[in-house]
Amino acid sequence: FDGGDCDLYNGLTNCHVDNPHWIGNGYCNYYPPWNTAECAFDGGDCDLYNSYPGCHVLAPHLIGDGDCNDYPPYNTADCGFDGGD
């Protein structure tokens, strides 16, 4: 078929998104339908963000991205101190 790059999405039979290539691309699309059980929480991209239920930020992909965002709300206990960055 496609060399295997759609295997993750093809296994998510109840996941219906317009851009399936966004699933498992390393970037947390934190809103539905991507960040849902049906879409494996964006193919695992949102697992770290979802582990901080009290963390409410505008750019969740910045949590645990390797760069320290040393300002609130990122660098707070609710956000795991920027996911450990």
PyMOL Python script that loads the backbone (N, CA, C, O; Angstrom):
from pymol import cmd

cmd.read_pdbstr("""\
ATOM      1  N   PHE A   1       0.815  -1.192   0.000  1.00  0.00           N
ATOM      2  CA  PHE A   1       0.000   0.000   0.000  1.00  0.00           C
ATOM      3  C   PHE A   1       0.862   1.260   0.000  1.00  0.00           C
ATOM      4  O   PHE A   1       1.112   1.848  -1.052  1.00  0.00           O
ATOM      5  N   ASP A   2       1.309   1.666   1.175  1.00  0.00           N
ATOM      6  CA  ASP A   2       1.980   2.964   1.281  1.00  0.00           C
ATOM      7  C   ASP A   2       3.324   2.868   1.992  1.00  0.00           C
ATOM      8  O   ASP A   2       3.857   3.889   2.427  1.00  0.00           O
ATOM      9  N   GLY A   3       3.875   1.689   2.117  1.00  0.00           N
ATOM     10  CA  GLY A   3       5.155   1.548   2.802  1.00  0.00           C
ATOM     11  C   GLY A   3       5.022   1.494   4.309  1.00  0.00           C
ATOM     12  O   GLY A   3       6.034   1.514   5.010  1.00  0.00           O
ATOM     13  N   GLY A   4       3.808   1.427   4.831  1.00  0.00           N
ATOM     14  CA  GLY A   4       3.599   1.290   6.269  1.00  0.00           C
ATOM     15  C   GLY A   4       3.371   2.576   7.027  1.00  0.00           C
ATOM     16  O   GLY A   4       3.137   2.533   8.234  1.00  0.00           O
ATOM     17  N   ASP A   5       3.429   3.721   6.368  1.00  0.00           N
ATOM     18  CA  ASP A   5       3.286   4.966   7.118  1.00  0.00           C
ATOM     19  C   ASP A   5       1.845   5.260   7.538  1.00  0.00           C
ATOM     20  O   ASP A   5       1.610   6.222   8.269  1.00  0.00           O
ATOM     21  N   CYS A   6       0.891   4.468   7.102  1.00  0.00           N
ATOM     22  CA  CYS A   6      -0.497   4.623   7.540  1.00  0.00           C
ATOM     23  C   CYS A   6      -0.935   3.516   8.497  1.00  0.00           C
ATOM     24  O   CYS A   6      -2.104   3.454   8.879  1.00  0.00           O
ATOM     25  N   ASP A   7      -0.014   2.652   8.881  1.00  0.00           N
ATOM     26  CA  ASP A   7      -0.380   1.515   9.731  1.00  0.00           C
ATOM     27  C   ASP A   7      -1.062   1.949  11.026  1.00  0.00           C
ATOM     28  O   ASP A   7      -2.069   1.357  11.416  1.00  0.00           O
ATOM     29  N   LEU A   8      -0.537   2.963  11.693  1.00  0.00           N
ATOM     30  CA  LEU A   8      -1.138   3.426  12.946  1.00  0.00           C
ATOM     31  C   LEU A   8      -2.581   3.870  12.705  1.00  0.00           C
ATOM     32  O   LEU A   8      -3.494   3.409  13.390  1.00  0.00           O
ATOM     33  N   TYR A   9      -2.783   4.745  11.753  1.00  0.00           N
ATOM     34  CA  TYR A   9      -4.130   5.253  11.479  1.00  0.00           C
ATOM     35  C   TYR A   9      -5.061   4.139  11.025  1.00  0.00           C
ATOM     36  O   TYR A   9      -6.209   4.084  11.465  1.00  0.00           O
ATOM     37  N   ASN A  10      -4.597   3.260  10.166  1.00  0.00           N
ATOM     38  CA  ASN A  10      -5.452   2.181   9.666  1.00  0.00           C
ATOM     39  C   ASN A  10      -5.905   1.253  10.785  1.00  0.00           C
ATOM     40  O   ASN A  10      -6.943   0.602  10.658  1.00  0.00           O
ATOM     41  N   GLY A  11      -5.152   1.177  11.877  1.00  0.00           N
ATOM     42  CA  GLY A  11      -5.543   0.365  13.015  1.00  0.00           C
ATOM     43  C   GLY A  11      -6.570   1.030  13.913  1.00  0.00           C
ATOM     44  O   GLY A  11      -7.119   0.390  14.809  1.00  0.00           O
ATOM     45  N   LEU A  12      -6.832   2.296  13.683  1.00  0.00           N
ATOM     46  CA  LEU A  12      -7.781   3.072  14.494  1.00  0.00           C
ATOM     47  C   LEU A  12      -9.098   3.192  13.720  1.00  0.00           C
ATOM     48  O   LEU A  12      -9.416   4.250  13.176  1.00  0.00           O
ATOM     49  N   THR A  13      -9.841   2.114  13.680  1.00  0.00           N
ATOM     50  CA  THR A  13     -11.023   2.056  12.820  1.00  0.00           C
ATOM     51  C   THR A  13     -12.141   3.017  13.217  1.00  0.00           C
ATOM     52  O   THR A  13     -12.990   3.341  12.386  1.00  0.00           O
ATOM     53  N   ASN A  14     -12.160   3.479  14.467  1.00  0.00           N
ATOM     54  CA  ASN A  14     -13.191   4.429  14.899  1.00  0.00           C
ATOM     55  C   ASN A  14     -12.690   5.858  14.950  1.00  0.00           C
ATOM     56  O   ASN A  14     -13.377   6.740  15.464  1.00  0.00           O
ATOM     57  N   CYS A  15     -11.515   6.093  14.428  1.00  0.00           N
ATOM     58  CA  CYS A  15     -10.924   7.434  14.388  1.00  0.00           C
ATOM     59  C   CYS A  15     -11.209   8.038  13.018  1.00  0.00           C
ATOM     60  O   CYS A  15     -10.794   7.504  11.989  1.00  0.00           O
ATOM     61  N   HIS A  16     -11.919   9.154  13.023  1.00  0.00           N
ATOM     62  CA  HIS A  16     -12.292   9.819  11.772  1.00  0.00           C
ATOM     63  C   HIS A  16     -11.799  11.263  11.821  1.00  0.00           C
ATOM     64  O   HIS A  16     -12.395  12.113  12.483  1.00  0.00           O
ATOM     65  N   VAL A  17     -10.712  11.525  11.116  1.00  0.00           N
ATOM     66  CA  VAL A  17     -10.123  12.859  11.089  1.00  0.00           C
ATOM     67  C   VAL A  17      -9.857  13.261   9.636  1.00  0.00           C
ATOM     68  O   VAL A  17      -9.746  12.412   8.752  1.00  0.00           O
ATOM     69  N   ASP A  18      -9.760  14.546   9.416  1.00  0.00           N
ATOM     70  CA  ASP A  18      -9.485  15.058   8.079  1.00  0.00           C
ATOM     71  C   ASP A  18      -8.015  14.917   7.690  1.00  0.00           C
ATOM     72  O   ASP A  18      -7.691  14.807   6.507  1.00  0.00           O
ATOM     73  N   ASN A  19      -7.130  14.920   8.678  1.00  0.00           N
ATOM     74  CA  ASN A  19      -5.696  14.873   8.414  1.00  0.00           C
ATOM     75  C   ASN A  19      -5.055  13.707   9.163  1.00  0.00           C
ATOM     76  O   ASN A  19      -4.409  13.926  10.188  1.00  0.00           O
ATOM     77  N   PRO A  20      -5.215  12.484   8.682  1.00  0.00           N
ATOM     78  CA  PRO A  20      -4.695  11.339   9.418  1.00  0.00           C
ATOM     79  C   PRO A  20      -3.180  11.360   9.588  1.00  0.00           C
ATOM     80  O   PRO A  20      -2.656  10.714  10.495  1.00  0.00           O
ATOM     81  N   HIS A  21      -2.476  12.083   8.740  1.00  0.00           N
ATOM     82  CA  HIS A  21      -1.019  12.159   8.873  1.00  0.00           C
ATOM     83  C   HIS A  21      -0.595  12.947  10.114  1.00  0.00           C
ATOM     84  O   HIS A  21       0.583  12.926  10.473  1.00  0.00           O
ATOM     85  N   TRP A  22      -1.514  13.632  10.769  1.00  0.00           N
ATOM     86  CA  TRP A  22      -1.203  14.321  12.017  1.00  0.00           C
ATOM     87  C   TRP A  22      -1.126  13.356  13.192  1.00  0.00           C
ATOM     88  O   TRP A  22      -0.545  13.697  14.222  1.00  0.00           O
ATOM     89  N   ILE A  23      -1.692  12.169  13.069  1.00  0.00           N
ATOM     90  CA  ILE A  23      -1.696  11.203  14.171  1.00  0.00           C
ATOM     91  C   ILE A  23      -0.322  10.552  14.273  1.00  0.00           C
ATOM     92  O   ILE A  23       0.183   9.970  13.312  1.00  0.00           O
ATOM     93  N   GLY A  24       0.270  10.662  15.457  1.00  0.00           N
ATOM     94  CA  GLY A  24       1.580  10.066  15.687  1.00  0.00           C
ATOM     95  C   GLY A  24       2.725  10.793  15.019  1.00  0.00           C
ATOM     96  O   GLY A  24       3.760  10.194  14.726  1.00  0.00           O
ATOM     97  N   ASN A  25       2.546  12.095  14.773  1.00  0.00           N
ATOM     98  CA  ASN A  25       3.602  12.859  14.110  1.00  0.00           C
ATOM     99  C   ASN A  25       4.528  13.583  15.086  1.00  0.00           C
ATOM    100  O   ASN A  25       5.402  14.342  14.667  1.00  0.00           O
ATOM    101  N   GLY A  26       4.336  13.349  16.397  1.00  0.00           N
ATOM    102  CA  GLY A  26       5.188  13.984  17.395  1.00  0.00           C
ATOM    103  C   GLY A  26       4.666  15.310  17.908  1.00  0.00           C
ATOM    104  O   GLY A  26       5.295  15.929  18.767  1.00  0.00           O
ATOM    105  N   TYR A  27       3.541  15.754  17.406  1.00  0.00           N
ATOM    106  CA  TYR A  27       2.936  17.035  17.796  1.00  0.00           C
ATOM    107  C   TYR A  27       1.565  16.741  18.381  1.00  0.00           C
ATOM    108  O   TYR A  27       0.735  16.115  17.722  1.00  0.00           O
ATOM    109  N   CYS A  28       1.313  17.185  19.615  1.00  0.00           N
ATOM    110  CA  CYS A  28       0.029  16.922  20.267  1.00  0.00           C
ATOM    111  C   CYS A  28      -1.045  17.856  19.743  1.00  0.00           C
ATOM    112  O   CYS A  28      -1.034  19.055  20.020  1.00  0.00           O
ATOM    113  N   ASN A  29      -1.974  17.292  18.981  1.00  0.00           N
ATOM    114  CA  ASN A  29      -3.180  18.017  18.578  1.00  0.00           C
ATOM    115  C   ASN A  29      -4.185  17.766  19.695  1.00  0.00           C
ATOM    116  O   ASN A  29      -4.888  16.756  19.690  1.00  0.00           O
ATOM    117  N   TYR A  30      -4.250  18.681  20.646  1.00  0.00           N
ATOM    118  CA  TYR A  30      -4.896  18.461  21.938  1.00  0.00           C
ATOM    119  C   TYR A  30      -6.416  18.531  21.910  1.00  0.00           C
ATOM    120  O   TYR A  30      -7.044  18.358  22.955  1.00  0.00           O
ATOM    121  N   TYR A  31      -7.016  18.772  20.788  1.00  0.00           N
ATOM    122  CA  TYR A  31      -8.464  18.936  20.699  1.00  0.00           C
ATOM    123  C   TYR A  31      -9.064  17.731  19.965  1.00  0.00           C
ATOM    124  O   TYR A  31      -8.377  17.054  19.200  1.00  0.00           O
ATOM    125  N   PRO A  32     -10.358  17.474  20.209  1.00  0.00           N
ATOM    126  CA  PRO A  32     -11.033  16.387  19.494  1.00  0.00           C
ATOM    127  C   PRO A  32     -11.107  16.715  17.996  1.00  0.00           C
ATOM    128  O   PRO A  32     -11.169  17.888  17.630  1.00  0.00           O
ATOM    129  N   PRO A  33     -11.101  15.740  17.164  1.00  0.00           N
ATOM    130  CA  PRO A  33     -11.150  14.305  17.436  1.00  0.00           C
ATOM    131  C   PRO A  33      -9.791  13.655  17.646  1.00  0.00           C
ATOM    132  O   PRO A  33      -9.732  12.465  17.955  1.00  0.00           O
ATOM    133  N   TRP A  34      -8.697  14.395  17.489  1.00  0.00           N
ATOM    134  CA  TRP A  34      -7.370  13.775  17.611  1.00  0.00           C
ATOM    135  C   TRP A  34      -7.091  13.261  19.017  1.00  0.00           C
ATOM    136  O   TRP A  34      -6.713  12.101  19.181  1.00  0.00           O
ATOM    137  N   ASN A  35      -7.266  14.090  20.024  1.00  0.00           N
ATOM    138  CA  ASN A  35      -6.930  13.716  21.402  1.00  0.00           C
ATOM    139  C   ASN A  35      -8.112  12.998  22.062  1.00  0.00           C
ATOM    140  O   ASN A  35      -8.680  13.474  23.045  1.00  0.00           O
ATOM    141  N   THR A  36      -8.466  11.843  21.496  1.00  0.00           N
ATOM    142  CA  THR A  36      -9.554  11.011  22.018  1.00  0.00           C
ATOM    143  C   THR A  36      -9.082   9.557  22.039  1.00  0.00           C
ATOM    144  O   THR A  36      -8.109   9.193  21.379  1.00  0.00           O
ATOM    145  N   ALA A  37      -9.786   8.748  22.802  1.00  0.00           N
ATOM    146  CA  ALA A  37      -9.444   7.315  22.861  1.00  0.00           C
ATOM    147  C   ALA A  37      -9.558   6.682  21.476  1.00  0.00           C
ATOM    148  O   ALA A  37      -8.752   5.820  21.125  1.00  0.00           O
ATOM    149  N   GLU A  38     -10.543   7.096  20.691  1.00  0.00           N
ATOM    150  CA  GLU A  38     -10.725   6.532  19.350  1.00  0.00           C
ATOM    151  C   GLU A  38      -9.511   6.762  18.453  1.00  0.00           C
ATOM    152  O   GLU A  38      -9.219   5.956  17.570  1.00  0.00           O
ATOM    153  N   CYS A  39      -8.820   7.851  18.684  1.00  0.00           N
ATOM    154  CA  CYS A  39      -7.628   8.185  17.885  1.00  0.00           C
ATOM    155  C   CYS A  39      -6.340   7.968  18.680  1.00  0.00           C
ATOM    156  O   CYS A  39      -5.297   8.542  18.367  1.00  0.00           O
ATOM    157  N   ALA A  40      -6.433   7.126  19.716  1.00  0.00           N
ATOM    158  CA  ALA A  40      -5.265   6.765  20.545  1.00  0.00           C
ATOM    159  C   ALA A  40      -4.550   8.005  21.077  1.00  0.00           C
ATOM    160  O   ALA A  40      -3.322   8.049  21.161  1.00  0.00           O
ATOM    161  N   PHE A  41      -5.348   9.006  21.433  1.00  0.00           N
ATOM    162  CA  PHE A  41      -4.817  10.256  21.986  1.00  0.00           C
ATOM    163  C   PHE A  41      -3.726  10.816  21.081  1.00  0.00           C
ATOM    164  O   PHE A  41      -2.587  11.050  21.484  1.00  0.00           O
ATOM    165  N   ASP A  42      -4.143  11.014  19.842  1.00  0.00           N
ATOM    166  CA  ASP A  42      -3.282  11.531  18.782  1.00  0.00           C
ATOM    167  C   ASP A  42      -2.088  10.604  18.548  1.00  0.00           C
ATOM    168  O   ASP A  42      -0.960  11.054  18.341  1.00  0.00           O
ATOM    169  N   GLY A  43      -2.363   9.317  18.586  1.00  0.00           N
ATOM    170  CA  GLY A  43      -1.313   8.337  18.327  1.00  0.00           C
ATOM    171  C   GLY A  43      -0.219   8.347  19.372  1.00  0.00           C
ATOM    172  O   GLY A  43       0.918   7.960  19.101  1.00  0.00           O
ATOM    173  N   GLY A  44      -0.571   8.797  20.577  1.00  0.00           N
ATOM    174  CA  GLY A  44       0.397   8.874  21.668  1.00  0.00           C
ATOM    175  C   GLY A  44       1.059  10.230  21.798  1.00  0.00           C
ATOM    176  O   GLY A  44       1.775  10.479  22.768  1.00  0.00           O
ATOM    177  N   ASP A  45       0.831  11.109  20.837  1.00  0.00           N
ATOM    178  CA  ASP A  45       1.466  12.433  20.882  1.00  0.00           C
ATOM    179  C   ASP A  45       1.016  13.255  22.089  1.00  0.00           C
ATOM    180  O   ASP A  45       1.747  14.139  22.534  1.00  0.00           O
ATOM    181  N   CYS A  46      -0.177  12.977  22.627  1.00  0.00           N
ATOM    182  CA  CYS A  46      -0.710  13.765  23.742  1.00  0.00           C
ATOM    183  C   CYS A  46      -0.562  13.061  25.093  1.00  0.00           C
ATOM    184  O   CYS A  46      -1.076  13.551  26.098  1.00  0.00           O
ATOM    185  N   ASP A  47       0.121  11.935  25.131  1.00  0.00           N
ATOM    186  CA  ASP A  47       0.237  11.183  26.379  1.00  0.00           C
ATOM    187  C   ASP A  47       0.853  12.015  27.502  1.00  0.00           C
ATOM    188  O   ASP A  47       0.334  12.010  28.618  1.00  0.00           O
ATOM    189  N   LEU A  48       1.938  12.724  27.235  1.00  0.00           N
ATOM    190  CA  LEU A  48       2.571  13.533  28.282  1.00  0.00           C
ATOM    191  C   LEU A  48       1.641  14.655  28.725  1.00  0.00           C
ATOM    192  O   LEU A  48       1.445  14.850  29.925  1.00  0.00           O
ATOM    193  N   TYR A  49       1.069  15.389  27.790  1.00  0.00           N
ATOM    194  CA  TYR A  49       0.155  16.476  28.126  1.00  0.00           C
ATOM    195  C   TYR A  49      -1.037  15.964  28.926  1.00  0.00           C
ATOM    196  O   TYR A  49      -1.445  16.590  29.904  1.00  0.00           O
ATOM    197  N   ASN A  50      -1.592  14.833  28.518  1.00  0.00           N
ATOM    198  CA  ASN A  50      -2.751  14.276  29.208  1.00  0.00           C
ATOM    199  C   ASN A  50      -2.408  13.781  30.610  1.00  0.00           C
ATOM    200  O   ASN A  50      -3.305  13.609  31.435  1.00  0.00           O
ATOM    201  N   SER A  51      -1.146  13.552  30.888  1.00  0.00           N
ATOM    202  CA  SER A  51      -0.760  13.089  32.224  1.00  0.00           C
ATOM    203  C   SER A  51      -0.800  14.227  33.247  1.00  0.00           C
ATOM    204  O   SER A  51      -0.597  13.994  34.439  1.00  0.00           O
ATOM    205  N   TYR A  52      -1.058  15.450  32.793  1.00  0.00           N
ATOM    206  CA  TYR A  52      -1.188  16.624  33.667  1.00  0.00           C
ATOM    207  C   TYR A  52      -2.598  17.191  33.525  1.00  0.00           C
ATOM    208  O   TYR A  52      -2.777  18.195  32.836  1.00  0.00           O
ATOM    209  N   PRO A  53      -3.604  16.583  34.153  1.00  0.00           N
ATOM    210  CA  PRO A  53      -4.992  17.016  33.954  1.00  0.00           C
ATOM    211  C   PRO A  53      -5.272  18.444  34.400  1.00  0.00           C
ATOM    212  O   PRO A  53      -6.234  19.049  33.927  1.00  0.00           O
ATOM    213  N   GLY A  54      -4.469  18.996  35.288  1.00  0.00           N
ATOM    214  CA  GLY A  54      -4.678  20.368  35.735  1.00  0.00           C
ATOM    215  C   GLY A  54      -3.931  21.391  34.905  1.00  0.00           C
ATOM    216  O   GLY A  54      -3.970  22.586  35.201  1.00  0.00           O
ATOM    217  N   CYS A  55      -3.257  20.933  33.875  1.00  0.00           N
ATOM    218  CA  CYS A  55      -2.457  21.822  33.018  1.00  0.00           C
ATOM    219  C   CYS A  55      -3.321  22.348  31.884  1.00  0.00           C
ATOM    220  O   CYS A  55      -3.817  21.584  31.055  1.00  0.00           O
ATOM    221  N   HIS A  56      -3.493  23.661  31.861  1.00  0.00           N
ATOM    222  CA  HIS A  56      -4.296  24.306  30.817  1.00  0.00           C
ATOM    223  C   HIS A  56      -3.453  25.401  30.179  1.00  0.00           C
ATOM    224  O   HIS A  56      -3.277  26.482  30.740  1.00  0.00           O
ATOM    225  N   VAL A  57      -2.942  25.099  29.009  1.00  0.00           N
ATOM    226  CA  VAL A  57      -2.076  26.035  28.294  1.00  0.00           C
ATOM    227  C   VAL A  57      -2.573  26.210  26.865  1.00  0.00           C
ATOM    228  O   VAL A  57      -3.339  25.389  26.360  1.00  0.00           O
ATOM    229  N   LEU A  58      -2.138  27.269  26.229  1.00  0.00           N
ATOM    230  CA  LEU A  58      -2.548  27.518  24.850  1.00  0.00           C
ATOM    231  C   LEU A  58      -1.780  26.662  23.846  1.00  0.00           C
ATOM    232  O   LEU A  58      -2.274  26.398  22.750  1.00  0.00           O
ATOM    233  N   ALA A  59      -0.584  26.232  24.210  1.00  0.00           N
ATOM    234  CA  ALA A  59       0.253  25.451  23.292  1.00  0.00           C
ATOM    235  C   ALA A  59       0.783  24.203  23.991  1.00  0.00           C
ATOM    236  O   ALA A  59       1.937  24.177  24.419  1.00  0.00           O
ATOM    237  N   PRO A  60      -0.048  23.169  24.111  1.00  0.00           N
ATOM    238  CA  PRO A  60       0.369  21.978  24.838  1.00  0.00           C
ATOM    239  C   PRO A  60       1.567  21.260  24.232  1.00  0.00           C
ATOM    240  O   PRO A  60       2.251  20.505  24.922  1.00  0.00           O
ATOM    241  N   HIS A  61       1.824  21.486  22.958  1.00  0.00           N
ATOM    242  CA  HIS A  61       2.983  20.839  22.347  1.00  0.00           C
ATOM    243  C   HIS A  61       4.301  21.355  22.934  1.00  0.00           C
ATOM    244  O   HIS A  61       5.354  20.758  22.713  1.00  0.00           O
ATOM    245  N   LEU A  62       4.242  22.462  23.681  1.00  0.00           N
ATOM    246  CA  LEU A  62       5.446  22.989  24.323  1.00  0.00           C
ATOM    247  C   LEU A  62       5.789  22.253  25.613  1.00  0.00           C
ATOM    248  O   LEU A  62       6.907  22.374  26.116  1.00  0.00           O
ATOM    249  N   ILE A  63       4.841  21.492  26.154  1.00  0.00           N
ATOM    250  CA  ILE A  63       5.075  20.727  27.385  1.00  0.00           C
ATOM    251  C   ILE A  63       5.954  19.528  27.039  1.00  0.00           C
ATOM    252  O   ILE A  63       5.573  18.682  26.230  1.00  0.00           O
ATOM    253  N   GLY A  64       7.123  19.463  27.655  1.00  0.00           N
ATOM    254  CA  GLY A  64       8.015  18.327  27.436  1.00  0.00           C
ATOM    255  C   GLY A  64       8.661  18.295  26.070  1.00  0.00           C
ATOM    256  O   GLY A  64       8.997  17.222  25.568  1.00  0.00           O
ATOM    257  N   ASP A  65       8.842  19.460  25.459  1.00  0.00           N
ATOM    258  CA  ASP A  65       9.424  19.496  24.115  1.00  0.00           C
ATOM    259  C   ASP A  65      10.937  19.653  24.100  1.00  0.00           C
ATOM    260  O   ASP A  65      11.544  19.739  23.033  1.00  0.00           O
ATOM    261  N   GLY A  66      11.556  19.690  25.294  1.00  0.00           N
ATOM    262  CA  GLY A  66      13.007  19.826  25.369  1.00  0.00           C
ATOM    263  C   GLY A  66      13.479  21.251  25.577  1.00  0.00           C
ATOM    264  O   GLY A  66      14.660  21.475  25.844  1.00  0.00           O
ATOM    265  N   ASP A  67      12.588  22.214  25.460  1.00  0.00           N
ATOM    266  CA  ASP A  67      12.919  23.624  25.691  1.00  0.00           C
ATOM    267  C   ASP A  67      12.182  24.101  26.933  1.00  0.00           C
ATOM    268  O   ASP A  67      10.974  23.902  27.054  1.00  0.00           O
ATOM    269  N   CYS A  68      12.900  24.729  27.855  1.00  0.00           N
ATOM    270  CA  CYS A  68      12.298  25.204  29.094  1.00  0.00           C
ATOM    271  C   CYS A  68      11.503  26.479  28.858  1.00  0.00           C
ATOM    272  O   CYS A  68      12.053  27.513  28.481  1.00  0.00           O
ATOM    273  N   ASN A  69      10.205  26.386  29.086  1.00  0.00           N
ATOM    274  CA  ASN A  69       9.344  27.568  29.098  1.00  0.00           C
ATOM    275  C   ASN A  69       9.199  27.940  30.568  1.00  0.00           C
ATOM    276  O   ASN A  69       8.332  27.412  31.265  1.00  0.00           O
ATOM    277  N   ASP A  70      10.036  28.835  31.029  1.00  0.00           N
ATOM    278  CA  ASP A  70      10.180  29.109  32.463  1.00  0.00           C
ATOM    279  C   ASP A  70       9.204  30.153  32.999  1.00  0.00           C
ATOM    280  O   ASP A  70       9.546  30.943  33.879  1.00  0.00           O
ATOM    281  N   TYR A  71       8.001  30.148  32.466  1.00  0.00           N
ATOM    282  CA  TYR A  71       6.977  31.100  32.890  1.00  0.00           C
ATOM    283  C   TYR A  71       5.651  30.362  33.044  1.00  0.00           C
ATOM    284  O   TYR A  71       5.435  29.325  32.417  1.00  0.00           O
ATOM    285  N   PRO A  72       4.766  30.899  33.878  1.00  0.00           N
ATOM    286  CA  PRO A  72       3.449  30.280  34.056  1.00  0.00           C
ATOM    287  C   PRO A  72       2.617  30.416  32.769  1.00  0.00           C
ATOM    288  O   PRO A  72       2.811  31.374  32.021  1.00  0.00           O
ATOM    289  N   PRO A  73       1.747  29.529  32.512  1.00  0.00           N
ATOM    290  CA  PRO A  73       1.386  28.354  33.302  1.00  0.00           C
ATOM    291  C   PRO A  73       2.257  27.135  33.014  1.00  0.00           C
ATOM    292  O   PRO A  73       2.058  26.092  33.637  1.00  0.00           O
ATOM    293  N   TYR A  74       3.210  27.229  32.098  1.00  0.00           N
ATOM    294  CA  TYR A  74       4.019  26.073  31.718  1.00  0.00           C
ATOM    295  C   TYR A  74       4.895  25.571  32.868  1.00  0.00           C
ATOM    296  O   TYR A  74       4.886  24.380  33.181  1.00  0.00           O
ATOM    297  N   ASN A  75       5.628  26.448  33.479  1.00  0.00           N
ATOM    298  CA  ASN A  75       6.580  26.055  34.520  1.00  0.00           C
ATOM    299  C   ASN A  75       5.891  26.084  35.897  1.00  0.00           C
ATOM    300  O   ASN A  75       6.266  26.847  36.787  1.00  0.00           O
ATOM    301  N   THR A  76       4.875  25.226  36.034  1.00  0.00           N
ATOM    302  CA  THR A  76       4.120  25.109  37.286  1.00  0.00           C
ATOM    303  C   THR A  76       3.962  23.631  37.623  1.00  0.00           C
ATOM    304  O   THR A  76       4.165  22.763  36.775  1.00  0.00           O
ATOM    305  N   ALA A  77       3.598  23.360  38.866  1.00  0.00           N
ATOM    306  CA  ALA A  77       3.379  21.973  39.290  1.00  0.00           C
ATOM    307  C   ALA A  77       2.267  21.332  38.460  1.00  0.00           C
ATOM    308  O   ALA A  77       2.363  20.158  38.103  1.00  0.00           O
ATOM    309  N   ASP A  78       1.207  22.098  38.149  1.00  0.00           N
ATOM    310  CA  ASP A  78       0.101  21.537  37.354  1.00  0.00           C
ATOM    311  C   ASP A  78       0.559  21.038  35.982  1.00  0.00           C
ATOM    312  O   ASP A  78      -0.041  20.121  35.420  1.00  0.00           O
ATOM    313  N   CYS A  79       1.594  21.627  35.459  1.00  0.00           N
ATOM    314  CA  CYS A  79       2.103  21.236  34.142  1.00  0.00           C
ATOM    315  C   CYS A  79       3.416  20.466  34.252  1.00  0.00           C
ATOM    316  O   CYS A  79       4.166  20.372  33.280  1.00  0.00           O
ATOM    317  N   GLY A  80       3.693  19.919  35.428  1.00  0.00           N
ATOM    318  CA  GLY A  80       4.903  19.124  35.606  1.00  0.00           C
ATOM    319  C   GLY A  80       6.169  19.906  35.370  1.00  0.00           C
ATOM    320  O   GLY A  80       7.173  19.372  34.899  1.00  0.00           O
ATOM    321  N   PHE A  81       6.107  21.185  35.705  1.00  0.00           N
ATOM    322  CA  PHE A  81       7.237  22.095  35.468  1.00  0.00           C
ATOM    323  C   PHE A  81       7.727  21.960  34.025  1.00  0.00           C
ATOM    324  O   PHE A  81       8.867  21.594  33.743  1.00  0.00           O
ATOM    325  N   ASP A  82       6.800  22.278  33.145  1.00  0.00           N
ATOM    326  CA  ASP A  82       7.018  22.242  31.699  1.00  0.00           C
ATOM    327  C   ASP A  82       7.372  20.824  31.227  1.00  0.00           C
ATOM    328  O   ASP A  82       8.196  20.636  30.332  1.00  0.00           O
ATOM    329  N   GLY A  83       6.731  19.845  31.851  1.00  0.00           N
ATOM    330  CA  GLY A  83       6.959  18.462  31.457  1.00  0.00           C
ATOM    331  C   GLY A  83       8.375  17.992  31.715  1.00  0.00           C
ATOM    332  O   GLY A  83       8.854  17.050  31.083  1.00  0.00           O
ATOM    333  N   GLY A  84       9.046  18.656  32.653  1.00  0.00           N
ATOM    334  CA  GLY A  84      10.421  18.275  32.986  1.00  0.00           C
ATOM    335  C   GLY A  84      11.483  19.016  32.190  1.00  0.00           C
ATOM    336  O   GLY A  84      12.678  18.767  32.350  1.00  0.00           O
ATOM    337  N   ASP A  85      11.044  19.923  31.336  1.00  0.00           N
ATOM    338  CA  ASP A  85      12.018  20.683  30.548  1.00  0.00           C
ATOM    339  C   ASP A  85      12.826  21.598  31.436  1.00  0.00           C
ATOM    340  O   ASP A  85      13.698  22.318  30.951  1.00  0.00           O
TER     341      ASP A  85
END
""", "prot")
cmd.dss("prot")
cmd.show_as("cartoon", "prot")
cmd.util.cbc("prot")
cmd.orient("prot")
